[in-house]
Amino acid sequence: MLEIFLKTLPFFALIGLGWFAGQIRFFTAEATAWLTKFVFYFALSAMLFKFSANLDLGQLFDPQFILAYISGSGAVWLITFAVARARKLPTALSAMEAHTSMTGNTGFLGVPMLVVLLGPAAVGPVLMVLSCDLIVFSSIITIFITAARHGKVSLAPIALGLVKNPMIVSMLAGLAWAGLKLPMPGPLEEFMTILGAAATPGALFAIGASLAGKSAEKPAPAVWLSFGKLFLHPAAIAITSLLIFDVDPYAAGVMIAAAALPVAGNVYILAQHFGVAPQRVSASILVSTAVSILTVPAVIHWVNG
């Protein structure tokens, strides 16, 4: 356990450094926004493209894996949604709480950290988790909020959002490259390696700097949603992957570790875009990230065991 904690510590130390830089205003909110944009559109996209372009497509798309993740995450979504409705919250707010409780920071934290800690073979499972979050569950939250507000669902905003997401575009481009079995020219591979190497420190620093501008308002909902993300989500995924769908133990372990990650920053972007509980989501990101310093190493230790 101590060994795993020490391995994860540098990742969280980078988050802490970003938080400190933002807290003392050495790194302003505007600077954080531009750093996040660089990581999101360039560095992380290069990393995801390189990972995807070198995958064996036959081993990537595992129906059992996808069913296990979607069903386990969906169960947490429904539990949180039901609890919110029992508290007499509106449908849109209930859906946002449900989305918050099962959407982990797989892109900015999971991709760089889990591949290092669990090995290069973790790339495929991590990308499948990321794809499910970005395509399936981001579409679901958009549908719920749109339907709650307008009484009808328009597919155009959903399709446009998917097409404009650089993580999805870079993964699809890499998978197309792998599917066509195209050779990777040396200069292109070196370019992607250099640019992708900026993703890990840049993303973690950006996470920390963005947390400096967040306050733990509405602590009770934030604690509940953080509990759902850090405990209920990995527990549900462990049940569906190991007991119901019999996923390969290694892939299941990566999936469980990914489910144990704190709330993703893009949930706050969605909440702000729709005007649905951005402060509550912000507080959940802050609380879950702080607590995950201890819970993520514990889950990875259990997975390795």
DRENVEXSE-918897 format. One record per residue (C-alpha): residue number from 1; x, y, z. Coordinates in nm, 3 decimals. Example, Ala and Ser with C-alpha at 12.3 -4.5 7.8 and 13.67 -1.06 7.14 Angstrom:
BEGIN
1  1.230  -0.450  0.780;
2  1.367  -0.106  0.714;
This chain:
BEGIN
1  0.000  0.000  0.000;
2  0.278  0.244  0.093;
3  0.463  0.162  -0.230;
4  0.154  0.240  -0.441;
5  0.091  0.558  -0.243;
6  0.447  0.674  -0.309;
7  0.404  0.600  -0.681;
8  0.086  0.805  -0.701;
9  0.226  1.085  -0.486;
10  0.416  1.263  -0.769;
11  0.094  1.286  -0.971;
12  -0.097  1.442  -0.683;
13  0.206  1.658  -0.599;
14  0.179  1.812  -0.946;
15  -0.188  1.884  -0.877;
16  -0.086  2.038  -0.545;
17  0.177  2.253  -0.715;
18  -0.083  2.381  -0.961;
19  -0.322  2.453  -0.675;
20  -0.052  2.647  -0.487;
21  0.038  2.849  -0.798;
22  -0.328  2.935  -0.846;
23  -0.387  3.006  -0.479;
24  -0.112  3.267  -0.456;
25  -0.229  3.411  -0.791;
26  0.107  3.339  -0.956;
27  -0.101  3.143  -1.206;
28  -0.417  3.339  -1.282;
29  -0.754  3.198  -1.387;
30  -0.688  3.323  -1.739;
31  -0.350  3.147  -1.750;
32  -0.516  2.827  -1.625;
33  -0.778  2.849  -1.899;
34  -0.511  2.881  -2.168;
35  -0.302  2.598  -2.023;
36  -0.611  2.376  -2.011;
37  -0.686  2.462  -2.374;
38  -0.330  2.371  -2.478;
39  -0.348  2.037  -2.298;
40  -0.701  1.960  -2.417;
41  -0.656  2.046  -2.785;
42  -0.289  1.964  -2.842;
43  -0.088  1.769  -2.582;
44  -0.355  1.525  -2.465;
45  -0.482  1.481  -2.820;
46  -0.130  1.390  -2.935;
47  -0.098  1.137  -2.652;
48  -0.436  0.979  -2.728;
49  -0.363  0.965  -3.102;
50  -0.030  0.791  -3.045;
51  -0.184  0.543  -2.800;
52  -0.475  0.467  -3.034;
53  -0.262  0.437  -3.348;
54  -0.056  0.162  -3.187;
55  -0.348  -0.046  -3.058;
56  -0.464  -0.385  -3.180;
57  -0.825  -0.312  -3.274;
58  -0.922  -0.676  -3.229;
59  -0.829  -0.655  -2.862;
60  -0.967  -0.307  -2.799;
61  -1.340  -0.348  -2.848;
62  -1.443  -0.600  -2.583;
63  -1.825  -0.617  -2.560;
64  -1.809  -0.771  -2.211;
65  -1.588  -0.486  -2.090;
66  -1.815  -0.219  -2.235;
67  -2.131  -0.382  -2.097;
68  -1.971  -0.414  -1.753;
69  -1.866  -0.049  -1.745;
70  -2.191  0.093  -1.881;
71  -2.410  -0.121  -1.654;
72  -2.204  -0.050  -1.339;
73  -2.183  0.321  -1.412;
74  -2.548  0.326  -1.509;
75  -2.643  0.168  -1.176;
76  -2.460  0.445  -0.986;
77  -2.624  0.703  -1.215;
78  -2.970  0.566  -1.137;
79  -2.905  0.544  -0.761;
80  -2.785  0.904  -0.743;
81  -3.070  1.022  -0.964;
82  -3.327  0.841  -0.745;
83  -3.177  0.991  -0.427;
84  -3.189  1.338  -0.582;
85  -3.553  1.296  -0.686;
86  -3.636  1.168  -0.335;
87  -3.492  1.499  -0.209;
88  -3.742  1.667  -0.446;
89  -3.475  1.813  -0.675;
90  -3.573  1.910  -1.031;
91  -3.504  1.661  -1.310;
92  -3.217  1.861  -1.463;
93  -3.041  1.901  -1.128;
94  -3.099  1.534  -1.043;
95  -2.943  1.432  -1.375;
96  -2.643  1.659  -1.315;
97  -2.585  1.505  -0.971;
98  -2.611  1.157  -1.125;
99  -2.359  1.251  -1.395;
100  -2.123  1.395  -1.134;
101  -2.130  1.077  -0.925;
102  -1.994  0.851  -1.203;
103  -1.781  1.065  -1.437;
104  -1.415  1.036  -1.342;
105  -1.117  1.243  -1.450;
106  -1.004  0.972  -1.693;
107  -0.873  1.208  -1.961;
108  -0.654  1.445  -1.759;
109  -0.562  1.214  -1.468;
110  -0.644  0.855  -1.564;
111  -0.468  0.833  -1.900;
112  -0.126  0.953  -1.777;
113  -0.139  0.795  -1.429;
114  -0.293  0.453  -1.489;
115  -0.074  0.376  -1.789;
116  0.234  0.448  -1.577;
117  0.113  0.260  -1.269;
118  -0.059  -0.038  -1.433;
119  0.154  -0.077  -1.744;
120  0.125  -0.005  -2.118;
121  -0.144  -0.273  -2.155;
122  -0.377  -0.041  -1.959;
123  -0.407  0.189  -2.262;
124  -0.687  -0.010  -2.429;
125  -0.910  -0.042  -2.121;
126  -0.855  0.323  -2.024;
127  -0.952  0.439  -2.373;
128  -1.267  0.223  -2.363;
129  -1.366  0.383  -2.031;
130  -1.296  0.730  -2.169;
131  -1.500  0.655  -2.482;
132  -1.799  0.539  -2.279;
133  -1.787  0.852  -2.062;
134  -1.749  1.092  -2.354;
135  -1.992  0.931  -2.597;
136  -2.255  0.747  -2.390;
137  -2.289  0.934  -2.062;
138  -2.220  1.285  -2.195;
139  -2.499  1.224  -2.445;
140  -2.732  1.102  -2.170;
141  -2.684  1.412  -1.952;
142  -2.739  1.637  -2.255;
143  -3.059  1.450  -2.344;
144  -3.197  1.470  -1.989;
145  -3.129  1.842  -1.943;
146  -3.257  1.932  -2.290;
147  -3.574  1.725  -2.241;
148  -3.633  1.870  -1.893;
149  -3.607  2.227  -2.023;
150  -3.768  2.208  -2.364;
151  -3.981  1.896  -2.350;
152  -3.807  1.753  -2.656;
153  -3.468  1.617  -2.754;
154  -3.254  1.752  -3.037;
155  -2.976  1.529  -3.164;
156  -2.790  1.814  -3.337;
157  -2.624  1.959  -3.021;
158  -2.520  1.610  -2.912;
159  -2.364  1.525  -3.250;
160  -2.194  1.865  -3.268;
161  -2.053  1.825  -2.918;
162  -1.904  1.486  -3.005;
163  -1.751  1.611  -3.330;
164  -1.597  1.917  -3.160;
165  -1.441  1.717  -2.875;
166  -1.067  1.683  -2.954;
167  -1.029  1.373  -2.735;
168  -1.289  1.186  -2.938;
169  -1.148  1.313  -3.268;
170  -0.790  1.219  -3.177;
171  -0.892  0.870  -3.059;
172  -1.095  0.806  -3.374;
173  -0.811  0.932  -3.594;
174  -0.565  0.705  -3.414;
175  -0.798  0.405  -3.440;
176  -0.846  0.472  -3.812;
177  -0.468  0.484  -3.849;
178  -0.437  0.152  -3.666;
179  -0.723  -0.003  -3.862;
180  -0.562  0.089  -4.194;
181  -0.230  -0.046  -4.062;
182  -0.050  0.267  -4.178;
183  0.320  0.297  -4.089;
184  0.410  0.575  -3.849;
185  0.682  0.794  -4.005;
186  0.971  0.865  -3.773;
187  0.929  1.244  -3.765;
188  0.554  1.214  -3.700;
189  0.606  0.967  -3.417;
190  0.874  1.188  -3.261;
191  0.645  1.491  -3.294;
192  0.358  1.308  -3.121;
193  0.594  1.182  -2.850;
194  0.732  1.528  -2.770;
195  0.392  1.697  -2.778;
196  0.219  1.414  -2.589;
197  0.485  1.426  -2.316;
198  0.351  1.768  -2.218;
199  0.008  1.618  -2.144;
200  0.087  1.461  -1.807;
201  0.250  1.757  -1.625;
202  0.033  2.010  -1.807;
203  -0.294  1.833  -1.730;
204  -0.213  1.770  -1.363;
205  -0.090  2.126  -1.308;
206  -0.404  2.259  -1.480;
207  -0.627  2.045  -1.256;
208  -0.462  2.191  -0.946;
209  -0.468  2.549  -1.071;
210  -0.837  2.520  -1.158;
211  -0.915  2.386  -0.808;
212  -0.766  2.703  -0.656;
213  -1.063  2.897  -0.787;
214  -1.318  2.657  -0.642;
215  -1.475  2.672  -0.297;
216  -1.641  2.394  -0.103;
217  -1.990  2.546  -0.109;
218  -2.287  2.319  -0.038;
219  -2.069  2.065  0.150;
220  -2.338  1.803  0.216;
221  -2.428  1.734  -0.152;
222  -2.058  1.752  -0.246;
223  -1.967  1.493  0.019;
224  -2.248  1.263  -0.098;
225  -2.150  1.295  -0.465;
226  -1.782  1.242  -0.380;
227  -1.877  0.929  -0.186;
228  -2.065  0.805  -0.490;
229  -1.769  0.873  -0.720;
230  -1.489  0.739  -0.500;
231  -1.666  0.445  -0.335;
232  -1.996  0.349  -0.501;
233  -1.866  0.374  -0.856;
234  -1.560  0.145  -0.821;
235  -1.765  -0.096  -0.606;
236  -2.037  -0.118  -0.873;
237  -1.778  -0.166  -1.148;
238  -1.607  -0.440  -0.945;
239  -1.939  -0.626  -0.917;
240  -2.034  -0.596  -1.284;
241  -1.686  -0.667  -1.423;
242  -1.580  -0.953  -1.194;
243  -1.907  -1.116  -1.088;
244  -2.157  -1.054  -1.369;
245  -1.976  -1.013  -1.703;
246  -1.656  -1.205  -1.620;
247  -1.419  -0.948  -1.773;
248  -1.050  -1.038  -1.801;
249  -0.904  -0.974  -1.450;
250  -0.638  -0.729  -1.569;
251  -0.881  -0.527  -1.781;
252  -1.133  -0.535  -1.496;
253  -0.866  -0.402  -1.261;
254  -0.791  -0.110  -1.492;
255  -1.165  -0.038  -1.521;
256  -1.209  -0.041  -1.142;
257  -0.907  0.187  -1.095;
258  -1.048  0.428  -1.355;
259  -1.384  0.425  -1.175;
260  -1.207  0.525  -0.853;
261  -1.080  0.854  -1.001;
262  -1.222  1.184  -0.871;
263  -1.492  1.385  -1.047;
264  -1.385  1.512  -1.389;
265  -1.332  1.880  -1.457;
266  -1.541  1.864  -1.775;
267  -1.848  1.798  -1.558;
268  -1.807  2.153  -1.426;
269  -1.783  2.281  -1.783;
270  -2.111  2.105  -1.864;
271  -2.277  2.235  -1.547;
272  -2.166  2.589  -1.628;
273  -2.276  2.555  -1.990;
274  -2.625  2.437  -1.894;
275  -2.645  2.661  -1.586;
276  -2.723  2.361  -1.362;
277  -2.557  2.357  -1.016;
278  -2.203  2.466  -1.116;
279  -2.113  2.547  -0.753;
280  -2.228  2.203  -0.636;
281  -2.026  2.031  -0.909;
282  -1.726  2.254  -0.833;
283  -1.737  2.157  -0.465;
284  -1.763  1.789  -0.559;
285  -1.452  1.814  -0.777;
286  -1.263  1.982  -0.492;
287  -1.371  1.730  -0.226;
288  -1.329  1.418  -0.440;
289  -0.985  1.523  -0.566;
290  -0.861  1.591  -0.211;
291  -0.992  1.260  -0.075;
292  -0.870  1.061  -0.378;
293  -0.510  1.120  -0.267;
294  -0.578  0.835  -0.022;
295  -0.853  0.635  -0.193;
296  -0.698  0.597  -0.540;
297  -0.376  0.435  -0.408;
298  -0.590  0.204  -0.192;
299  -0.795  0.090  -0.492;
300  -0.486  0.043  -0.712;
301  -0.323  -0.156  -0.431;
302  -0.633  -0.378  -0.410;
303  -0.642  -0.417  -0.790;
304  -0.275  -0.518  -0.801;
305  -0.338  -0.767  -0.524;
